[in-house]
Amino acid sequence: MKTTIITTAVAILLSITAPVLGSDKLYKNVVGDKESGVVTTTVCKSSSNGSLTPLKQTVFYYNSDKSLKERTSYKWDSNTQEWVLVGQHRYEYNSESKLMNISYLCWNKTTKSWHKDVRYAMYVYDANNIDHPVKYLSVNAN
């Protein structure tokens, strides 16, 4: 009897919340390709009335060999109806096209410039050419 009551209660709860939880869907739009050197990915959320609200946008920049050069992230500001810069990853490779460094810069909204603190992830390759990522290092430019 307890199992039946609990099962019935869960079924009622799910039937009430499912329309509410299921009304928002995420959509991803991708424009460009590696060959052109730029790929822009935009993620939007749909609401129950069918409108789409932008959430985030990422722009990927590629080198001529199609390796990732930069990744710039934005978030949507619903008050100003504009994309706001969040941060940027920069990728560096060695002469053998192996990833050596990833640097991350945060955007400073107040100064409208890149924050002076930079975080790095460095990759070290052993004799077997296996990479060993090093934890992020923070470098303060002050």
Salt bridges, closest charged atoms under 4 A:
GLU35 OE2 - LYS66 NZ 3.37
ASP117 OD2 - HIS115 ND1 3.85
ASP126 OD2 - HIS132 NE2 2.96
